Amino acid sequence: MEELASGKITKGMLSLIENNKAQPSMESLSHIAKQLGVNTADLLKEENKEELRSLVDKTEALYFLESYEDNHDSFQKYKDIVAHIEPLFEQIQHNSGYESARLLELYGYSLYFTGAENWKAPLEKADGIYNYLNISSRSASIGSFLSNIEFSKKNYHEALAVFLKEKEKIIRTGVYIEPLTYLNYNYNEAVFRLAVGEGNKAIEIIEAAVEYSKKHKIFYRIDELLSAAASYSLINRDKSKLEYYLDKLRQYGKLTNSRYYYAFSDLLTAEMMISSEGKYENALRLIEEYVDDAEIKIIEPYVYIVKGKALFGMERYRVAISWLEKAEVPDYFNHPYDLSLLYTGEIYKALCYLKLGNNEKALWHSTLALENYRDMPDSYYKQLAYTTQKRILEEIAL
């Protein structure tokens, strides 16, 4: 008993554990297994699952905590998760239960966010357990995480390839895919295909997902699917399709009593007014109420851009520049469609400076716009960047 305790556990505690009068902690259990030369999983009994479940609950609560303590940096929670799970890694990787898989999953995510190099191994182990347990939703989440890493680096084709590989892996197992997981697959695939310029295929996927939602009466991610379709219609100057999808979004906004969907719809409508119809004053009136609106903070940069463009059309060039300069590109915007409209700010700054006779600044901003659009799929906005610089170079040559 002294050898088993080895100074890590008291002989009295070992006796209580042996007689089922006390539960060992996960650390104690790991030590006992090591001393006995067996896997920790061999010692696990039903009562130890309760401790694992408790640890899962605590880890999930920490992982999804949006605001950590004021004196911690934004990645501290991931460091803390790693510190909590790392001592148990050898134990939980030999267990085939859901709790161990979930801990391995969160451990892998947290390792990635802390910059560790070995973050993939826990995710692969967790994925194997989920497949064994036929839990497709969690395997799908891991696949989405892996593909979104590439997407965040703007490696759009690589992101799509990783996503399709992970999706095919789950389909090949023949496990049942729940409706919510099915819709997640559709949304992610549509978004990735839009990013690489496969718009027609993406719209097919979106419309199939919308019909699936109606059939199953779940309407999960319906707003995001419609928003993606509306953005595609705007990028491709399809006014009738844009109006169709925006009408659906407004209905969704009415159903959910959300101001965001009205703002998003009015914003895209105003952008179409500016770029296709030249109705600058109408566009400005449509979006003016959303300027500096805290309820729609996420699309605030777009509001600034559209207002600046409307003011340009009204020949108020200096005021237009001041609004265009307020629009900062958030770090979390990675999709070409999210970025395309924001990048037009550089185009319109160039046009404003050209009108004001400042050719040097006009050329600088038009060159920056071209660089921004360089690796993006072809679109109206990308073409506008080229034609704008050509026009400025011609003006300078004169």
Summary of the structure (lengths in Angstrom):
residues: 398
radius of gyration: 27.2
end to end distance: 94.8
largest distance: 95.5
contacts: 1261
relative contact order: 0.05
helix: 76%
strand: 0%
